[in-house]
C-alpha cells in the first residue's frame, strides 16, 4: 500500500507491507517464498542480477515492494527483472546487505522509504531505491559486459557437453514414461511469463490435434487454468503442485548425477511416486529431451524464451548451458508455440470445407430449379462434390 507524502499528519511515508523473507538463496527465487508471498507484501530476497522470471512471479503475486540483499543489477549483463518491477510500480530497495535478514522477521510490518527499510520509525537497513531512470542507466552500462558473459556462456556449454554427452547423444539416463509419446505431437508448457497468452492462442490447435500435454513447474498450473490436465509433470519437488501431480500419468523431477533427489519425501508423503532424471539440465530442457527421446514427431514449446537476452537472463551466471544444446539436439522437431498458433489459425479447417460443400449444393439446386439444363448441372455438382472430398482428404481436417 503506497502512502503519498503529506496524506495525513501521522500517516507513514513510503510503502508499507508485511515482510516475507526468502533467505540467502543467491539464485532463483525459492518456490517456498512464492507460496507465502501475497498482495501488498514486501518480499525480502537475496538475488544478484534479478531475472525476469523472478520479477514476473513477484508482480503476479501482487507485492507492494521488494528488498534485495544483493545488487539487482551487477553490471555483468543487462538483466530484465528490475525494469519489470519498476514498470509495474513495485518499490525496489536494492543492495541492503545481509543485516536485514537478522533484523527483520518474517510476518512483521516493514516500511520502505528513500532507500531505507524501517521497523516503525527505526531504520534497520539501507540500500538505494531503484527507479525507472536508475534502472535504465544501469542497464545501459551493463550492456558493455555482454561480451564477457557470452564467453562464459560458451565455456559452460562446452563443459556441459563434455559432462553429459552420453545423455544428449544417446539418451543415457533419460527416464522411461508410461505415457505413449512415439509418433505423437507433444506440447510442453514452461513457466515463462507469456505462457497463459500463448496457451489461449493455441486452444484450437490443442482441441484439434490433441497433443500430449507436458507441464513444467508452474506451466502445469497454467494448463489447468486453461482447462487442461497435464499428462506429464516435470519440475523440482518443491515447485510441483501435489494435486496436479496426482492426476498426471508421469511425474519427473531432477536428480543429482549420483541419483539423489532433493525434496523427494514431500511428494512421497502426498502419495506420489516420481521418477528421477539425473542431469544438470534445467526442468524445461528435461521436458524437451524426454519428448525427443521417446519419439515425439513434433514438440511445440510454449512459455519458452528463445532469445539471447532471455538465455542469459535465466542463468544469471553464463546461463544454463543445457539450453542451446537441447535445441540443437531436437533440431527441426522443436517448434515455437507462437508460430504454431499463427500457422494453425490460417489453415483451412474441416468446418470451412463443409461450408463450401453446402454452398456448392445450394448453387446446384438453385440452378436445377431455374433452368431445364438438368444433366449439365448435375455433372457440375458432381465435380464440385469430388473436389470437396479431395480437399478434405488432402487437408487432414
C-alpha positions as CSV (number, residue, x, y, z in Angstrom):
1,X,0.0,0.0,0.0
2,X,1.5,3.4,-1.0
3,X,1.1,6.4,1.3
4,X,1.6,9.7,-0.6
5,X,3.7,12.3,1.1
6,X,1.6,14.6,3.3
7,X,-1.6,12.4,3.0
8,X,-2.3,12.9,6.8
9,X,-0.2,14.3,9.6
10,X,0.6,10.9,11.1
11,X,0.5,8.7,8.0
12,X,3.6,6.7,7.3
13,X,5.6,7.8,4.3
14,X,6.7,5.3,1.7
15,X,5.5,1.7,1.1
16,X,4.2,-0.4,4.0
17,X,3.7,-4.1,3.9
18,X,4.2,-7.5,5.6
19,X,7.8,-8.8,5.2
20,X,8.2,-12.2,3.6
21,X,11.7,-13.5,3.8
22,X,13.2,-15.6,1.0
23,X,16.5,-16.3,2.8
24,X,20.1,-16.4,1.4
25,X,19.3,-18.1,-1.9
26,X,21.7,-16.1,-4.1
27,X,20.0,-17.5,-7.1
28,X,16.5,-18.2,-8.4
29,X,13.5,-17.3,-6.1
30,X,12.6,-20.1,-3.8
31,X,9.3,-21.7,-4.6
32,X,8.6,-21.7,-0.9
33,X,8.6,-17.9,-0.8
34,X,6.2,-17.7,-3.8
35,X,3.7,-19.8,-1.9
36,X,3.8,-17.4,1.1
37,X,4.0,-14.0,-0.6
38,X,0.8,-12.2,-1.4
39,X,-0.8,-8.9,-2.4
40,X,0.6,-6.0,-0.5
41,X,3.6,-7.9,1.0
42,X,7.2,-6.9,0.9
43,X,9.4,-9.7,-0.4
44,X,12.9,-9.8,1.1
45,X,15.2,-11.7,-1.3
46,X,18.9,-12.3,-1.9
47,X,19.4,-12.4,-5.7
48,X,22.3,-11.0,-7.7
49,X,21.1,-9.9,-11.1
50,X,17.3,-10.1,-10.6
51,X,16.0,-12.1,-13.5
52,X,12.8,-11.7,-15.5
53,X,11.1,-14.9,-14.2
54,X,11.5,-13.8,-10.6
55,X,10.2,-10.3,-11.3
56,X,7.2,-11.6,-13.1
57,X,6.4,-14.0,-10.3
58,X,6.6,-11.2,-7.7
59,X,4.4,-8.9,-9.8
60,X,1.9,-11.7,-10.3
61,X,1.8,-12.2,-6.6
62,X,0.9,-8.5,-6.1
63,X,3.8,-7.5,-3.9
64,X,4.0,-3.8,-2.9
65,X,7.8,-3.8,-2.5
66,X,10.9,-5.8,-2.9
67,X,14.1,-5.6,-0.7
68,X,17.1,-7.2,-2.2
69,X,20.1,-8.1,-0.1
70,X,22.3,-8.1,-3.2
71,X,22.6,-5.8,-6.2
72,X,19.7,-6.4,-8.6
73,X,21.9,-5.3,-11.4
74,X,25.6,-6.3,-11.0
75,X,26.6,-4.9,-14.4
76,X,27.6,-8.3,-15.8
77,X,24.8,-8.2,-18.4
78,X,21.5,-6.3,-18.9
79,X,19.2,-8.4,-16.8
80,X,15.5,-7.7,-17.2
81,X,14.0,-8.2,-13.7
82,X,14.4,-4.7,-12.1
83,X,12.8,-3.0,-15.1
84,X,9.8,-5.3,-14.9
85,X,9.3,-4.4,-11.2
86,X,9.7,-0.6,-11.6
87,X,7.4,-0.6,-14.7
88,X,4.8,-2.4,-12.5
89,X,5.0,0.2,-9.8
90,X,6.7,-2.1,-7.3
91,X,9.1,-0.4,-4.9
92,X,12.6,-1.9,-5.1
93,X,15.1,-1.2,-2.4
94,X,18.4,-2.6,-3.6
95,X,21.7,-3.9,-2.2
96,X,20.8,-3.5,1.5
97,X,23.2,-6.2,2.8
98,X,22.7,-9.3,4.9
99,X,22.0,-7.4,8.1
100,X,18.3,-7.1,7.0
101,X,17.9,-10.8,7.4
102,X,18.9,-10.6,11.0
103,X,16.8,-7.5,11.9
104,X,13.6,-8.3,10.0
105,X,11.5,-11.3,10.9
106,X,9.0,-13.0,8.6
107,X,5.5,-11.6,9.1
108,X,6.5,-8.3,10.6
109,X,5.3,-4.9,9.2
110,X,8.1,-3.0,7.4
111,X,8.2,0.4,5.7
112,X,10.3,1.3,2.6
113,X,11.3,4.9,2.0
114,X,14.2,6.6,0.2
115,X,16.4,3.5,0.2
116,X,15.7,2.7,3.8
117,X,14.0,-0.3,5.4
118,X,12.1,0.7,8.6
119,X,10.5,-1.2,11.5
120,X,8.2,1.6,12.8
121,X,10.5,4.7,12.9
122,X,13.7,2.7,13.3
123,X,15.9,2.2,10.2
124,X,17.2,-1.3,10.2
125,X,18.8,-1.5,6.7
126,X,19.8,0.9,4.0
127,X,20.3,0.5,0.3
128,X,19.0,2.7,-2.5
129,X,15.7,3.0,-4.2
130,X,15.6,1.8,-7.8
131,X,13.5,3.9,-10.2
132,X,12.8,3.6,-14.0
133,X,15.6,6.1,-14.6
134,X,18.3,4.5,-12.4
135,X,17.4,1.0,-13.9
136,X,17.7,2.4,-17.4
137,X,21.2,3.9,-16.6
138,X,22.5,0.7,-15.0
139,X,21.2,-1.4,-17.9
140,X,22.9,0.8,-20.4
141,X,26.2,0.3,-18.5
142,X,25.6,-3.4,-18.2
143,X,25.4,-3.9,-21.9
144,X,29.1,-3.4,-22.1
145,X,29.5,-6.6,-20.0
146,X,27.7,-8.7,-22.6
147,X,30.8,-9.9,-24.4
148,X,32.4,-11.5,-21.3
149,X,29.0,-13.0,-20.5
150,X,28.9,-14.7,-23.9
151,X,32.4,-16.1,-23.3
152,X,31.2,-17.6,-20.0
153,X,28.1,-19.0,-21.8
154,X,30.3,-20.7,-24.4
155,X,32.6,-22.2,-21.8
156,X,29.7,-23.5,-19.7
157,X,28.1,-25.0,-22.8
158,X,31.3,-26.9,-23.7
159,X,31.6,-28.2,-20.1
160,X,28.0,-29.4,-20.1
161,X,28.5,-31.2,-23.4
162,X,31.6,-33.0,-22.0
163,X,29.8,-33.9,-18.8
164,X,26.5,-35.1,-20.3
165,X,27.4,-36.2,-23.8
166,X,26.0,-39.7,-23.3
167,X,22.7,-38.3,-22.2
168,X,22.5,-35.8,-25.1
169,X,23.6,-38.0,-27.9
170,X,22.4,-41.5,-26.8
171,X,19.7,-40.7,-24.2
172,X,21.6,-42.4,-21.4
173,X,19.8,-41.7,-18.1
174,X,16.6,-40.3,-19.7
175,X,13.9,-42.0,-17.7
176,X,11.1,-44.0,-19.2
177,X,7.5,-42.8,-19.4
178,X,4.2,-44.7,-19.1
179,X,2.6,-42.1,-21.4
180,X,2.7,-43.1,-25.1
181,X,4.7,-40.4,-26.9
182,X,6.1,-42.1,-30.0
183,X,4.9,-40.6,-33.2
184,X,2.7,-38.0,-31.4
185,X,2.8,-34.2,-31.1
186,X,3.9,-33.0,-27.7
187,X,3.1,-29.6,-26.2
188,X,5.5,-28.6,-23.5
189,X,4.4,-25.6,-21.3
190,X,7.2,-23.9,-19.4
191,X,6.8,-21.3,-16.6
192,X,7.5,-18.4,-19.0
193,X,5.8,-15.0,-18.5
194,X,3.7,-15.4,-21.7
195,X,2.6,-18.9,-21.1
196,X,-1.1,-18.1,-20.4
197,X,-1.4,-15.9,-23.5
198,X,0.3,-18.4,-25.7
199,X,-2.0,-21.2,-24.4
200,X,-5.0,-19.1,-25.3
201,X,-3.7,-18.7,-28.9
202,X,-3.1,-22.5,-29.0
203,X,-6.6,-23.6,-27.9
204,X,-7.8,-24.6,-31.4
205,X,-4.6,-26.4,-32.0
206,X,-5.0,-28.3,-28.7
207,X,-8.6,-29.2,-29.4
208,X,-8.0,-30.5,-33.0
209,X,-4.5,-32.1,-32.6
210,X,-4.9,-33.5,-29.1
211,X,-1.2,-33.3,-28.3
212,X,0.5,-34.9,-25.2
213,X,0.4,-32.2,-22.6
214,X,3.5,-31.7,-20.5
215,X,3.6,-29.1,-17.8
216,X,6.9,-27.8,-16.4
217,X,6.7,-26.2,-12.9
218,X,4.0,-23.5,-12.9
219,X,3.5,-24.3,-16.6
220,X,1.4,-27.3,-15.3
221,X,-0.8,-24.9,-13.4
222,X,-1.2,-22.7,-16.5
223,X,-2.5,-25.8,-18.3
224,X,-5.0,-26.4,-15.5
225,X,-6.1,-22.8,-15.6
226,X,-6.7,-23.1,-19.3
227,X,-8.9,-26.1,-18.7
228,X,-6.5,-28.9,-19.5
229,X,-4.8,-31.6,-17.4
230,X,-1.1,-32.3,-18.0
231,X,-0.3,-35.9,-18.6
232,X,3.3,-35.4,-17.7
233,X,4.5,-33.0,-15.0
234,X,8.2,-32.0,-14.8
235,X,9.8,-29.9,-12.1
236,X,11.6,-29.8,-8.7
237,X,9.9,-31.5,-5.8
238,X,9.3,-28.1,-4.2
239,X,7.6,-26.4,-7.2
240,X,5.3,-29.3,-8.3
241,X,1.7,-29.0,-7.1
242,X,0.9,-32.4,-5.5
243,X,-2.8,-32.1,-6.6
244,X,-1.8,-31.8,-10.2
245,X,0.9,-34.4,-9.9
246,X,-1.6,-37.0,-8.6
247,X,-3.7,-36.5,-11.8
248,X,-0.7,-36.9,-14.1
249,X,0.4,-40.2,-15.6
250,X,4.1,-39.4,-15.2
251,X,5.9,-37.2,-12.7
252,X,9.6,-36.5,-13.5
253,X,11.8,-34.5,-11.1
254,X,15.5,-33.5,-11.5
255,X,18.0,-35.7,-9.7
256,X,21.7,-35.2,-9.0
257,X,24.1,-37.2,-11.2
258,X,24.6,-39.6,-8.3
259,X,20.8,-40.2,-8.2
260,X,19.9,-38.2,-5.1
261,X,16.6,-36.3,-5.4
262,X,16.1,-33.2,-3.2
263,X,12.7,-32.9,-1.6
264,X,11.6,-36.4,-2.6
265,X,9.9,-37.1,0.7
266,X,7.5,-34.2,0.1
267,X,6.0,-35.9,-2.9
268,X,6.0,-39.3,-1.4
269,X,4.1,-38.1,1.6
270,X,1.5,-36.8,-0.8
271,X,1.1,-40.3,-2.4
272,X,3.2,-39.5,-5.5
273,X,6.0,-41.8,-6.7
274,X,8.0,-39.6,-9.1
275,X,10.9,-40.8,-11.4
276,X,14.2,-39.0,-11.2
277,X,16.1,-37.5,-14.2
278,X,19.8,-37.4,-13.3
279,X,21.0,-34.3,-15.1
280,X,22.2,-30.8,-14.5
281,X,19.9,-29.5,-17.3
282,X,17.0,-27.3,-16.2
283,X,13.5,-28.7,-16.0
284,X,12.3,-27.1,-19.2
285,X,15.1,-28.7,-21.2
286,X,14.5,-32.0,-19.4
287,X,10.9,-32.0,-20.7
288,X,12.1,-31.3,-24.3
289,X,14.6,-34.1,-24.0
290,X,12.0,-36.5,-22.6
291,X,9.7,-35.8,-25.6
292,X,12.5,-36.3,-28.1
293,X,13.9,-39.4,-26.5
294,X,10.5,-41.1,-26.6
295,X,9.9,-40.4,-30.2
296,X,7.7,-37.4,-30.4
297,X,7.0,-36.4,-34.1
298,X,6.7,-32.8,-33.2
299,X,7.5,-30.8,-30.0
300,X,5.7,-27.5,-29.5
301,X,7.3,-25.2,-26.9
302,X,5.0,-22.8,-25.1
303,X,6.3,-20.3,-22.4
304,X,9.9,-20.6,-23.5
305,X,12.2,-17.6,-24.3
306,X,14.4,-18.4,-27.2
307,X,16.2,-15.0,-27.4
308,X,19.8,-14.5,-26.5
309,X,18.9,-12.0,-23.7
310,X,16.4,-14.5,-22.3
311,X,19.1,-17.2,-22.2
312,X,21.5,-15.0,-20.3
313,X,18.8,-13.7,-18.0
314,X,17.6,-17.2,-16.9
315,X,21.0,-18.3,-15.7
316,X,22.5,-15.1,-14.3
317,X,25.9,-16.7,-14.5
318,X,26.6,-17.7,-18.0
319,X,23.0,-19.1,-18.4
320,X,22.1,-22.7,-18.2
321,X,24.3,-24.5,-20.8
322,X,21.7,-27.1,-21.5
323,X,19.5,-24.6,-23.3
324,X,21.4,-24.3,-26.6
325,X,22.5,-27.9,-26.7
326,X,18.9,-29.2,-26.1
327,X,17.6,-27.1,-29.0
328,X,20.4,-28.4,-31.3
329,X,19.5,-32.0,-30.2
330,X,15.8,-31.6,-31.1
331,X,16.6,-29.8,-34.4
332,X,13.5,-29.4,-36.7
333,X,11.4,-31.4,-34.3
334,X,11.1,-28.4,-32.0
335,X,8.7,-25.6,-33.0
336,X,7.8,-22.4,-31.2
337,X,4.2,-22.2,-29.9
338,X,3.6,-18.7,-31.3
339,X,4.5,-19.9,-34.8
340,X,2.2,-22.9,-34.5
341,X,-0.7,-20.8,-33.3
342,X,-0.2,-18.4,-36.2
343,X,0.0,-21.1,-38.9
344,X,-2.9,-23.1,-37.4
345,X,-5.1,-20.1,-37.4
346,X,-4.7,-19.6,-41.1
347,X,-5.1,-23.1,-42.4
348,X,-8.3,-24.4,-44.0
349,X,-10.4,-26.4,-41.4
350,X,-13.0,-29.1,-41.8
351,X,-15.7,-26.6,-40.8
352,X,-14.7,-24.3,-43.6
353,X,-14.7,-27.2,-46.1
354,X,-18.2,-28.2,-45.1
355,X,-19.5,-24.7,-45.5
356,X,-18.0,-24.8,-49.0
357,X,-19.8,-28.1,-49.6
358,X,-23.2,-26.6,-48.6
359,X,-22.6,-23.6,-50.8
360,X,-21.9,-25.9,-53.8
361,X,-25.1,-27.9,-53.1
362,X,-27.2,-24.8,-52.7
363,X,-25.9,-23.3,-56.0
364,X,-26.5,-26.6,-57.8
365,X,-30.1,-26.9,-56.5
366,X,-30.9,-23.3,-57.5
367,X,-29.6,-23.8,-61.0
368,X,-31.6,-27.0,-61.4
369,X,-34.8,-25.3,-60.4
370,X,-34.1,-22.2,-62.6
371,X,-33.2,-24.0,-65.8
372,X,-34.0,-27.0,-67.9
373,X,-30.4,-28.0,-68.2
374,X,-30.6,-30.6,-65.6
375,X,-27.9,-33.0,-66.9
376,X,-25.0,-30.5,-67.2
377,X,-25.9,-29.0,-63.8
378,X,-25.9,-32.4,-62.2
379,X,-22.4,-33.0,-63.7
380,X,-21.2,-29.7,-62.3
381,X,-22.4,-30.5,-58.8
382,X,-20.9,-34.0,-59.0
383,X,-17.5,-32.4,-59.9
384,X,-17.8,-30.0,-57.0
385,X,-18.5,-32.8,-54.6
386,X,-15.5,-34.8,-55.8
387,X,-13.3,-31.6,-55.4
388,X,-14.6,-31.1,-51.8
389,X,-13.9,-34.7,-50.9
390,X,-10.3,-34.4,-52.3
391,X,-9.8,-31.2,-50.2
392,X,-11.0,-33.0,-47.1
393,X,-8.6,-35.9,-47.6
394,X,-5.7,-33.7,-48.6
395,X,-6.2,-31.2,-45.7
396,X,-6.4,-33.8,-43.0
397,X,-9.0,-31.8,-41.0
